[in-house]
Structures are given as structure tokens and as C-alpha cells.
Amino acid sequence: MHDVTIIGAGPAGTAAGYVLREAGFSVLILDKYKFPRKKACAGGITPKAMALFPYDISFLIHRTCHRVRIRRPGGKTFIIREKKPLCYMTRRQDLDQFTLNMFMKKGGRFQVSRKIISILEKPGHIDLCFMDHKHEKQSIQSRYLIGADGANSIVRQLTHSAFGIMKYPALEADIPMDQPWKYPMEFDFSMGIKGYYWIFPKKNHLNIGIYSIAGHRGLTRKALARYARMRFGRTDMENIKGYPIGVGGFSESPAPGRILLAGDAAGMAEGLLGEGIYFALKSGQSAAKAIINAMASGKDAGDLYGRSVRFIRLELALHHHGAKGLYRFPALFLALARHPFCHKPFSRGYASGIPLSQNFFLNRWCIWKNCPRVNGA
Ligand SMILES: Cc1cc2nc3c(=O)[nH]c(=O)nc-3n(C[C@H](O)[C@H](O)[C@H](O)COP(=O)(O)OP(=O)(O)OC[C@H]3O[C@@H](n4cnc5c(N)ncnc54)[C@H](O)[C@@H]3O)c2cc1C
């Protein structure tokens, strides 16, 4: 019997696996794909997410962005600049392969599972039945299970059917280019969708994409191709991929028990810009720590996890309300945001890796007081 089985080898799953292996637990990660695998994700790592990796990932960074261009409704732009990086550009496929390798270097086991058939919570353990890479049925037991299998989570469907999340779609593509660094990182809110288009410069290509909180309407390859032609005179897009982002976890408290949901599976991505890697890492690590704590104290892991993700849920709720305001009144919101007086407290905190909740309540006061937490001194 394994101590913990984790379903999903994305950031939430491997972050949880690494913490558990460091504590000496036997851990098996199952994923439906062999790695490396392509994953729809722009690979933008914010400073607060970067700070959560327990090992160095700097060699995976294509580009460090100190400025972001914001395009407002009507087409006017403004630039947000910070001395500290605002975002690190990586390729998700490489990042996930590396984090999985780090987990396995710690002694963790990885296996491909084509299909999860059943998950049953029994007193003291979990029975899991799945189809392996040869399409043969396998049954395993573990003391705990972490569902880190993304927005369409099968673990959530089989075990937490009342746990409701929202799915916001995003679609992306790469445009190969010799000098992608000529373009700054950009969020374009001028296209009249309840969301934005993004342009993320990488080493040898631009990653462009669309994100919307209003469902799939308008999120098509055609729309992305039209945008690529309009902005860069190009239509030769590669690696076109779409996937939903799991949001809404702020309104659901994790259930007690031995099966914990983390990352997008638990709706723990934020709805404002669709950032999910930070929340996946944070919730994956919290789930692992809750299990370690439960094994030592005999307490309920689900309860401990519920308590430890309260901060994440507050953070997600703030982003949710921010998204409601921004996408309802984008022109007004961004007209205000263009003034440094309005965006500096947020961008400075953002670049220092400070979560929004701390920005929201403390940042103005901290800047006024020249507080070291904000200045990162
Ligand atoms: C187009 C797009 C762009 C994005 N850009 C960014 C960005 O720049 N920055 C950012 O922070 N966030 C971004 N996000 C959000 C981010 O990708 C997710 O929030 C994040 O990947 C969630 O991590 P996770 O570990 O919870 O789930 P995932 O990364 O989705 O990983 C889930 C894993 O589970 C596996 N799996 C799924 N189903 C099963 C199953 N039945 N059995 C076994 N394994 C299974 C999958 O193969 C996958 O490996 C983007 C999302 C999209 C769609």
C-alpha cells in the first residue's frame, strides 16, 4: 500500500509529491499521458509562484519581463514597469517534465494511467482502480489520495460530485519568430470580449492566446488567427491548444476525509487573469502538509487542508470580484489603472511576490511607510 496516490502530474501534483517525498512518504503519481506532454498553458510564472519552487528552475526561463503593455478598449496603451521582474516566461512542457523529474529523483514513482475507473474511500484507506498504459486493469490501495488532475478532474466527478467549480476557457498558439524580444509582454483588453488577448514573448516564438470569463463564444482558432494577422501580419500559428481553467474554489470548502482536491481540480485558479500555476503549487503543497500532519496527529486530513487553504480562498475571492469589475467596466477600470498612482501599489507588490490580499489591505500603508515587505529589502 502507498501512503499517497496523486492523480495528475501538473504543478499541483508534483508540488504535493515533492513535499511528501521529502517527508519520507511512499508516493505514486498517475497521469494519463507519458511525459513530456504538451499542455495548454502560456507558461507565465509570477514572482510569487517562482518563490514556491523548492529547487532552481532559472535555466527554464526564456525571458524575464520587467514591463507589461496594457491595451485599453479603444486601442490606447500604457506600460507598467518595475525594477523587479513582473513575470518569467517558461514553456509548460519543459517545466512539467523537470518538476516530475525532481519528484522522481527524490524517490517518487510515476505511472501512466489511461483511465481512472473507480475510487472508493474505505475506513483507513482508498481503493483505486485504473487502466494502465497497456490498457490492463490495475487495483491499488493507498492511505490518502490527492486529485490534481486539472479543471476536468475525474477525481472530483467520482468523489466530490457536489463540489461545483466554474470553467473559464483559454486558447493559445505559438508564432515562430527570430526576434520575439522586440515585443513586450502584453494584455490586450481592446477586443470587446469579456477577457483579453495575451502576447508572451519566448526564446524563439511569441505565445499568443485568448482568455474569457464569458464561455467559449468567440474563443476560436479563427479569432486567434485574425488577431495574429492584425497584430503581426502572420497566420502561421503552431501548437494551437485550448483547455478550461478551473476557477470558483473560493466558494467551496474542501470536504473532510482522505481524498483531497488541489489546483484546477478544486477550482483554485484565479478568474481575473487566469493565473493558476501559483495556486496549484500552493494548494498542492498545502494538501501534502495536511496529510503529513494528519498522519502524525491522527486528525482528519481534509479538515486540516480546509483550514490551510483559507488564505488561498480569500485570495481567489478577491480576484473573482476584481474580474467582475474589470470585465463589466473595462474602459473605466483601465482608464483608472493607467495612472501610476493606481497601478503602482499593485505592480510593486506583484513584482515582490506579494499576494493580492496583502496588497489590497496593506500595500498603500506599506509603501507610505517604506515597509521592507513591499520593497523586498
Ligand atoms: C491556454 C492557457 C494558458 C494559461 N496560461 C497560464 C500562465 O501563463 N500562467 C499561469 O499561472 N497559469 C496559466 N494557465 C492556468 C494553468 O495552466 C493551470 O491553472 C495550471 O496548470 C493548473 O495546474 P494543475 O496541476 O492543477 O492542473 P494541470 O496543469 O491541468 O495538470 C493536470 C494533470 O492531470 C492529468 N490528468 C487529467 N486527467 C487525468 C486523468 N483522468 N487521469 C490521470 N491524469 C489526468 C493531466 O494530463 C495533467 O498532467 C493557463 C491555462 C490555459 C488553458
The ligand as a Gaussian input file, in Angstrom:
#p B3LYP/6-31G(d) Opt

LIG

0 1
 C       -4.231000      28.369000     -22.577000
 C       -3.880000      28.502000     -21.113000
 C       -2.877000      29.385000     -20.721000
 C       -2.533000      29.501000     -19.359000
 N       -1.506000      30.334000     -19.011000
 C       -1.123000      30.415000     -17.710000
 C        0.003000      31.201000     -17.340000
 O        0.681000      31.796000     -18.176000
 N        0.330000      31.269000     -16.015000
 C       -0.384000      30.607000     -15.054000
 O       -0.050000      30.722000     -13.865000
 N       -1.445000      29.836000     -15.394000
 C       -1.820000      29.709000     -16.689000
 N       -2.876000      28.903000     -17.032000
 C       -3.565000      28.148000     -15.975000
 C       -2.700000      26.944000     -15.583000
 O       -2.292000      26.242000     -16.727000
 C       -3.469000      25.992000     -14.669000
 O       -4.146000      26.712000     -13.687000
 C       -2.497000      25.018000     -14.013000
 O       -1.883000      24.227000     -14.992000
 C       -3.219000      24.121000     -13.015000
 O       -2.321000      23.139000     -12.561000
 P       -2.863000      21.729000     -12.018000
 O       -1.667000      20.977000     -11.592000
 O       -3.960000      21.954000     -11.069000
 O       -3.542000      21.037000     -13.285000
 P       -2.930000      20.722000     -14.747000
 O       -1.745000      21.545000     -15.030000
 O       -4.098000      20.803000     -15.672000
 O       -2.445000      19.236000     -14.614000
 C       -3.353000      18.182000     -14.524000
 C       -2.636000      16.897000     -14.900000
 O       -3.554000      15.833000     -14.687000
 C       -3.531000      14.958000     -15.794000
 N       -4.846000      14.333000     -15.902000
 C       -6.003000      14.896000     -16.296000
 N       -6.999000      13.990000     -16.253000
 C       -6.448000      12.828000     -15.817000
 C       -6.960000      11.524000     -15.579000
 N       -8.244000      11.216000     -15.784000
 N       -6.106000      10.573000     -15.144000
 C       -4.796000      10.848000     -14.930000
 N       -4.254000      12.075000     -15.149000
 C       -5.076000      13.047000     -15.584000
 C       -3.195000      15.847000     -16.983000
 O       -2.597000      15.092000     -18.018000
 C       -2.227000      16.849000     -16.356000
 O       -0.896000      16.413000     -16.467000
 C       -3.233000      28.753000     -18.376000
 C       -4.235000      27.870000     -18.778000
 C       -4.556000      27.730000     -20.125000
 C       -5.626000      26.754000     -20.526000

